Amino acid sequence: MRSIVPRLAFVIAAAFLVYAAWLRWPAGPPEWSETEVQELRSLWLESLPALPPQPSNAVADNPVAAEFGRLLFFDSRLSGNGGISCATCHQPERRFTDGLQKGQAIGTTDRHTPSIVGSAYSPWQFWDGRRDSLWAQALAPLEDANEHATDRTEVLKLIAADELYRTSYESLFGALPDTTGGDAIAVNTVFANVGKSIAAFERTVMPTAARFDDYVQAVVDGDVENQRKIFSVDEALGLRLFIGVANCTQCHNGPLFTNHEFHNTGVISFPGDAPDKARVAGVREVLLAEFNCLSAYSDDPERRCDELLFARKDVSLIGAFKTPSLRNLENTAPFMHKGQLATISEVLDHYNDAPAAMIGHNEAKPLGLNTQELRRLEAFLATLNAPLTQAGESPVR
C-alpha cells in the first residue's frame, strides 16, 4: 500500500500539470480581448504612419534624388579599391544585411551590419545612434578605412566624371564645383548631397504586409475562420506570448516592432573584444558630428533638432544598443550587434535566461518560458517575413 501512494501522488501531480497546461493553452486558437485587439492593431502594418519628414534633407522625398541615390548605393566605384558598394554589406537578398557577424568590406567593421529596411522611421542610425539622420549615416562608411575607404574629393570627381551622375546631381543641387577640391566647404556640400541622395533611396526601402498583418486584419474583422487559415495554433499562441507574458513589446512595439530606443539586454561581448560602451559613446559622437542636424550642411533653416538637443546622455546607456525591427528576420542571421547569436532560437534562449550584463545593467528579466513556449514564439516571429518593396532592386547600368 505504501508503494502505491507515492505513485498515485505522482500520477495526480502529472495530471494536474497537464490540466494546467491545457487551461493555459487550449487546443484551438486564442480568443482576443478588446485590449489585446488594440495591442495587435498597434503592431499592424496598416497602423504605420506616413514617413516622418526629414527637414535637414531637402530632397528626401524627391524621386529624382531617390533614383540617383539608388545608383550610388549599388556603385562600387564609391570606394578606395573600386570593389565596395553600400550593397556589399546591405544586400537586398538578405533583407539588406550580409550574413556575417561583423561587416566585411575593405576591412572588417566593428559591428554586425544592420538592415536599412524601414530605417527612415528611426531618429537614430547605427547600433549606437551615432548619427541622427539617414543622410549623415550614409556618409560615414564612405570615409571609414574598413568600409569604403574613399574620400570627399574622390566622391566629387566620380560625380563629375559620370555623365548621368553629373546630370542628376546638377538637376537637384546646381552646378558642381571645381574637382580639384580647393574649396573645402564646396566639397563638403557635394559630399553631404551625395548622402542626402542615398538617403532618399533608402527611404523607399520598406517592408510590405506579412502573414501577421493578414491575421490582424482577420482579428479586426472578427473572422475566426480566416484566423484559423492564416495562423497555426502555435503561431497564434506565440503571438499571445509575444504581447503577453514574454513582454517582447516593451521594446519591440509599433508596426515596425521597434521603439527605436536603446537598451542593454546583457548580450555577451564578441570573442576577443572589450565590452562595447554602445549608446553612451554614440550619443557623445552624434552631438559632435560634422554632418548632424545642427550642422551647416542641414537644409533646415529652423534647425528643428529636438531629438538631438534633448538626447539622453546618462550612465544607464552604457552597453545599450538600438532595438532592431523584428520584421523580415528571414535570411538576416546572425543576430545582435556583433552577430554573437547564430539563430532565433539562441536569441530567445538568451532573453529567457537574461544573464547579467558584462558592462552596465541588463534591463531584461528572466522569462522562465518552457521549451514549447519558446518554440511558439519562434513560430510567430516567422510570420513577420514578407517581400520588400521593389525599390531595393539593383540597377543595371
C-alpha positions as CSV (number, residue, x, y, z in Angstrom):
1,M,0.0,0.0,0.0
2,R,2.8,2.3,0.9
3,S,4.4,1.9,-2.5
4,I,1.2,2.8,-4.3
5,V,0.8,6.2,-2.5
6,P,3.9,7.8,-4.0
7,R,3.0,6.5,-7.4
8,L,-0.6,7.8,-7.1
9,A,0.7,11.1,-5.9
10,F,3.0,11.3,-8.9
11,V,0.1,10.5,-11.3
12,I,-2.1,13.1,-9.7
13,A,0.7,15.7,-9.9
14,A,1.4,14.9,-13.5
15,A,-2.3,15.1,-14.4
16,F,-2.6,18.4,-12.7
17,L,0.3,19.8,-14.7
18,V,-1.2,18.5,-17.9
19,Y,-4.5,20.1,-16.9
20,A,-2.8,23.4,-16.0
21,A,-1.1,23.4,-19.4
22,W,-4.4,22.7,-21.1
23,L,-6.0,25.6,-19.3
24,R,-3.2,27.9,-20.3
25,W,-3.0,26.7,-23.9
26,P,-6.3,25.3,-25.1
27,A,-6.4,23.2,-28.3
28,G,-7.8,25.9,-30.5
29,P,-6.6,29.4,-31.5
30,P,-7.0,32.1,-28.8
31,E,-9.9,34.4,-28.4
32,W,-8.7,38.0,-28.2
33,S,-9.9,40.5,-25.7
34,E,-10.6,44.1,-26.7
35,T,-7.4,45.2,-25.0
36,E,-5.4,42.6,-26.9
37,V,-7.0,43.6,-30.2
38,Q,-5.9,47.1,-29.6
39,E,-2.4,45.8,-29.0
40,L,-2.5,43.9,-32.2
41,R,-3.7,46.9,-34.1
42,S,-0.7,48.9,-32.8
43,L,1.6,46.3,-34.4
44,W,-0.3,46.1,-37.7
45,L,1.5,47.5,-40.7
46,E,-1.8,49.3,-41.5
47,S,-1.1,51.4,-38.4
48,L,2.3,52.6,-39.8
49,P,2.1,56.4,-40.2
50,A,3.4,58.3,-43.2
51,L,7.1,58.7,-43.4
52,P,8.3,61.4,-41.0
53,P,9.6,64.5,-42.7
54,Q,13.3,65.0,-42.9
55,P,13.7,68.8,-42.9
56,S,17.5,68.6,-42.9
57,N,17.3,66.8,-46.3
58,A,15.5,68.9,-48.9
59,V,15.5,66.0,-51.5
60,A,14.4,63.3,-49.0
61,D,11.2,62.6,-51.0
62,N,12.4,63.6,-54.4
63,P,12.0,60.7,-56.9
64,V,15.0,62.0,-59.0
65,A,17.1,62.0,-55.9
66,A,15.9,58.5,-54.9
67,E,16.9,57.1,-58.3
68,F,20.3,58.9,-58.2
69,G,20.8,57.5,-54.7
70,R,19.8,54.0,-55.8
71,L,22.5,54.1,-58.5
72,L,25.0,55.4,-55.9
73,F,24.0,52.7,-53.4
74,F,25.0,49.9,-55.8
75,D,28.1,51.6,-57.3
76,S,31.4,50.0,-56.2
77,R,33.3,53.0,-57.6
78,L,32.4,54.8,-54.4
79,S,35.3,53.0,-52.7
80,G,39.1,53.2,-52.4
81,N,39.6,49.9,-54.3
82,G,36.7,50.2,-56.7
83,G,35.2,47.0,-55.3
84,I,32.9,48.0,-52.4
85,S,29.4,49.5,-52.6
86,C,26.8,50.1,-50.0
87,A,25.2,46.9,-51.2
88,T,28.3,44.9,-50.4
89,C,27.1,44.8,-46.8
90,H,23.4,45.8,-47.3
91,Q,22.4,43.0,-49.7
92,P,18.8,43.1,-50.9
93,E,18.5,39.3,-51.0
94,R,19.5,39.2,-47.3
95,R,17.0,42.0,-46.3
96,F,19.9,44.5,-46.6
97,T,22.2,42.6,-44.3
98,D,25.2,40.4,-45.2
99,G,25.0,37.1,-43.2
100,L,28.3,37.9,-41.3
101,Q,28.9,38.5,-37.7
102,K,30.8,41.7,-38.5
103,G,30.6,43.6,-41.8
104,Q,33.3,42.8,-44.2
105,A,34.3,45.4,-46.8
106,I,37.9,46.6,-47.4
107,G,38.4,45.6,-43.8
108,T,36.4,44.2,-41.0
109,T,34.0,46.6,-39.3
110,D,33.4,46.8,-35.6
111,R,29.8,45.5,-35.6
112,H,27.1,43.5,-37.4
113,T,25.5,45.1,-40.5
114,P,22.0,46.3,-39.5
115,S,19.2,46.3,-42.0
116,I,18.1,49.5,-43.6
117,V,14.5,48.4,-44.2
118,G,12.2,51.0,-42.6
119,S,15.2,52.8,-41.1
120,A,13.8,56.2,-42.3
121,Y,11.4,55.9,-39.3
122,S,14.2,56.0,-36.8
123,P,15.6,59.2,-35.4
124,W,18.9,57.5,-34.8
125,Q,21.2,55.4,-37.1
126,F,23.8,52.7,-36.4
127,W,23.6,50.4,-33.4
128,D,24.7,53.1,-31.1
129,G,22.8,56.0,-32.7
130,R,26.0,57.9,-33.6
131,R,24.2,59.6,-36.5
132,D,20.9,61.5,-36.4
133,S,19.7,61.1,-40.0
134,L,19.9,58.6,-42.9
135,W,21.9,61.1,-45.0
136,A,24.5,61.6,-42.2
137,Q,24.7,57.8,-41.7
138,A,25.3,57.2,-45.5
139,L,28.4,59.4,-45.4
140,A,30.2,57.7,-42.5
141,P,31.0,54.4,-44.3
142,L,32.4,56.2,-47.3
143,E,35.3,57.5,-45.3
144,D,35.7,54.6,-42.9
145,A,39.0,52.8,-43.6
146,N,37.4,49.4,-43.0
147,E,34.4,50.1,-45.3
148,H,34.6,52.2,-48.5
149,A,37.9,53.9,-47.6
150,T,37.4,56.7,-50.1
151,D,37.4,60.5,-49.5
152,R,35.2,63.5,-50.3
153,T,37.3,64.8,-53.2
154,E,37.2,61.4,-54.9
155,V,33.4,61.3,-54.5
156,L,33.2,64.7,-56.2
157,K,35.4,63.5,-59.0
158,L,33.3,60.4,-59.6
159,I,30.1,62.5,-59.8
160,A,31.7,65.0,-62.2
161,A,33.2,62.2,-64.5
162,D,30.0,60.2,-64.8
163,E,27.6,61.9,-67.3
164,L,24.4,60.5,-65.7
165,Y,25.6,61.3,-62.2
166,R,26.6,64.9,-63.2
167,T,23.2,65.5,-64.9
168,S,21.3,64.0,-61.9
169,Y,23.3,65.9,-59.4
170,E,23.1,69.3,-61.1
171,S,19.3,68.9,-61.7
172,L,18.9,68.5,-58.0
173,F,21.6,70.7,-56.4
174,G,23.0,73.0,-59.1
175,A,26.4,73.2,-60.7
176,L,29.3,71.1,-59.4
177,P,32.3,72.9,-58.0
178,D,35.9,72.5,-59.3
179,T,37.1,68.9,-58.9
180,T,40.5,69.9,-57.6
181,G,38.9,70.1,-54.1
182,G,40.3,73.5,-53.3
183,D,37.1,74.8,-51.7
184,A,36.6,72.6,-48.6
185,I,33.0,73.9,-48.0
186,A,32.0,73.2,-51.6
187,V,33.5,69.7,-51.5
188,N,31.7,69.0,-48.2
189,T,28.4,70.3,-49.7
190,V,28.7,67.8,-52.6
191,F,29.6,65.1,-50.1
192,A,26.5,65.9,-48.0
193,N,24.3,66.0,-51.1
194,V,25.5,62.5,-52.1
195,G,24.5,61.3,-48.6
196,K,21.1,63.0,-49.0
197,S,20.5,61.3,-52.3
198,I,21.4,57.8,-50.9
199,A,19.1,58.6,-48.0
200,A,16.3,59.4,-50.5
201,F,16.7,56.0,-52.0
202,E,16.8,54.3,-48.5
203,R,13.5,56.0,-47.6
204,T,11.9,53.9,-50.3
205,V,13.1,50.6,-48.9
206,M,10.1,49.5,-46.8
207,P,8.5,46.3,-45.6
208,T,5.3,45.0,-47.1
209,A,2.4,43.3,-45.4
210,A,3.3,39.9,-43.8
211,R,1.1,37.0,-42.9
212,F,0.9,38.5,-39.4
213,D,-0.8,41.6,-40.9
214,D,-3.3,39.4,-42.7
215,Y,-4.0,37.7,-39.4
216,V,-4.6,41.0,-37.6
217,Q,-7.0,42.0,-40.4
218,A,-8.9,38.8,-39.7
219,V,-8.9,39.6,-36.0
220,V,-10.2,43.1,-36.6
221,D,-12.9,41.7,-38.8
222,G,-13.9,39.1,-36.3
223,D,-13.3,36.5,-38.9
224,V,-12.4,33.4,-36.8
225,E,-12.4,31.0,-39.8
226,N,-9.8,33.1,-41.6
227,Q,-7.7,33.4,-38.5
228,R,-7.5,29.6,-38.4
229,K,-6.5,29.5,-42.0
230,I,-3.8,32.2,-41.7
231,F,-2.1,31.1,-38.4
232,S,-1.5,27.7,-36.9
233,V,-2.4,27.3,-33.3
234,D,1.3,27.5,-32.3
235,E,1.7,30.8,-34.2
236,A,-1.4,32.3,-32.6
237,L,-0.3,31.2,-29.2
238,G,3.2,32.5,-29.9
239,L,1.7,35.9,-30.7
240,R,-0.2,35.9,-27.4
241,L,3.1,35.2,-25.6
242,F,4.7,38.0,-27.5
243,I,2.3,40.6,-26.4
244,G,1.8,39.0,-23.0
245,V,4.0,37.2,-20.6
246,A,7.1,37.2,-22.8
247,N,7.0,41.1,-22.5
248,C,8.5,41.5,-26.0
249,T,6.5,44.6,-26.8
250,Q,8.3,46.5,-24.0
251,C,11.0,47.2,-26.7
252,H,9.6,45.6,-29.9
253,N,6.5,47.7,-30.3
254,G,4.8,49.6,-33.1
255,P,4.2,48.5,-36.7
256,L,8.0,48.0,-37.2
257,F,8.4,46.1,-34.0
258,T,10.9,48.5,-32.6
259,N,10.7,51.5,-30.3
260,H,13.9,53.0,-31.9
261,E,15.4,53.3,-28.5
262,F,18.5,51.9,-26.8
263,H,18.6,49.1,-24.3
264,N,21.2,47.0,-22.5
265,T,20.0,43.3,-22.7
266,G,23.1,41.6,-21.4
267,V,24.4,40.3,-24.7
268,I,27.9,38.7,-24.3
269,S,30.8,40.5,-25.9
270,F,32.2,39.3,-29.2
271,P,35.2,36.9,-28.6
272,G,38.3,39.0,-28.0
273,D,36.5,42.3,-28.0
274,A,36.3,44.5,-24.9
275,P,32.7,45.2,-23.8
276,D,31.1,47.8,-26.1
277,K,30.1,51.0,-24.4
278,A,27.4,51.5,-27.2
279,R,24.9,54.3,-26.8
280,V,26.8,56.2,-24.1
281,A,29.6,56.7,-26.6
282,G,27.3,57.1,-29.6
283,V,25.4,60.0,-28.1
284,R,28.6,61.9,-27.5
285,E,29.7,61.3,-31.1
286,V,26.4,62.4,-32.7
287,L,26.4,65.6,-30.7
288,L,29.9,66.5,-32.2
289,A,29.2,65.0,-35.7
290,E,30.2,67.2,-38.6
291,F,27.0,66.4,-40.5
292,N,24.4,66.4,-37.8
293,C,21.1,68.1,-37.7
294,L,22.6,71.3,-36.3
295,S,25.4,71.5,-38.8
296,A,25.9,74.0,-41.7
297,Y,25.0,71.2,-44.1
298,S,21.5,70.8,-42.8
299,D,18.8,72.1,-45.2
300,D,16.5,73.1,-42.4
301,P,16.9,76.8,-41.7
302,E,15.0,76.4,-38.4
303,R,17.3,73.6,-37.2
304,R,14.4,71.6,-35.8
305,C,16.6,69.2,-33.9
306,D,14.7,68.3,-30.7
307,E,15.9,64.6,-30.8
308,L,19.5,65.8,-30.8
309,L,19.1,68.6,-28.4
310,F,17.3,66.6,-25.8
311,A,19.0,63.2,-26.3
312,R,19.6,61.3,-23.1
313,K,23.2,61.1,-22.0
314,D,23.1,59.3,-18.6
315,V,25.1,56.3,-17.5
316,S,22.1,53.9,-18.0
317,L,23.0,54.0,-21.7
318,I,26.3,52.1,-21.1
319,G,26.1,48.9,-23.2
320,A,22.7,49.9,-24.6
321,F,22.1,49.2,-28.3
322,K,19.3,50.3,-30.6
323,T,16.3,47.9,-30.8
324,P,16.2,46.3,-34.2
325,S,13.0,45.7,-36.1
326,L,11.7,42.1,-36.0
327,R,10.1,42.3,-39.4
328,N,11.8,40.2,-42.0
329,L,14.2,38.3,-39.9
330,E,14.5,35.6,-42.6
331,N,18.0,35.5,-44.1
332,T,19.3,38.1,-41.6
333,A,21.2,35.8,-39.2
334,P,23.4,36.0,-37.2
335,F,21.8,38.4,-34.7
336,M,22.7,41.1,-32.2
337,H,25.1,44.0,-32.5
338,K,28.1,41.8,-33.3
339,G,26.4,38.7,-34.6
340,Q,27.0,36.8,-31.4
341,L,23.9,34.7,-31.6
342,A,23.5,32.4,-34.7
343,T,19.8,31.6,-34.6
344,I,16.5,33.0,-33.5
345,S,16.3,30.1,-31.1
346,E,19.5,31.2,-29.4
347,V,18.2,34.8,-29.2
348,L,15.0,33.5,-27.4
349,D,17.1,31.4,-25.0
350,H,19.2,34.5,-24.2
351,Y,16.1,36.5,-23.3
352,N,14.6,33.6,-21.4
353,D,17.7,33.4,-19.2
354,A,18.5,37.2,-19.1
355,P,22.1,36.8,-17.9
356,A,23.9,39.6,-16.1
357,A,25.4,42.2,-18.4
358,M,29.2,42.3,-18.8
359,I,29.0,46.1,-18.8
360,G,26.2,48.3,-17.5
361,H,22.9,46.8,-16.3
362,N,20.8,44.2,-18.1
363,E,17.3,45.7,-18.3
364,A,15.7,42.3,-19.2
365,K,14.4,39.9,-16.6
366,P,14.3,36.1,-16.9
367,L,11.1,34.9,-18.6
368,G,11.0,31.3,-17.4
369,L,9.3,30.1,-20.5
370,N,9.3,26.4,-21.3
371,T,10.5,24.8,-24.5
372,Q,7.1,24.7,-26.1
373,E,6.5,28.3,-25.4
374,L,9.9,29.3,-26.9
375,R,9.0,27.2,-30.0
376,R,5.7,29.0,-30.3
377,L,7.4,32.4,-30.0
378,E,9.8,31.4,-32.8
379,A,6.9,30.2,-34.9
380,F,5.2,33.6,-34.5
381,L,8.3,35.5,-35.5
382,A,8.4,33.7,-38.8
383,T,5.0,35.2,-39.7
384,L,6.6,38.6,-39.9
385,N,8.5,37.7,-43.1
386,A,7.3,39.3,-46.3
387,P,8.8,40.7,-49.6
388,L,10.3,44.1,-49.6
389,T,9.3,47.0,-51.8
390,Q,10.7,46.7,-55.3
391,A,12.9,49.8,-54.7
392,G,15.5,47.6,-53.3
393,E,16.4,46.0,-56.6
394,S,19.9,46.5,-58.0
395,P,20.1,48.8,-61.1
396,V,21.5,47.5,-64.3
397,R,23.9,50.0,-66.0
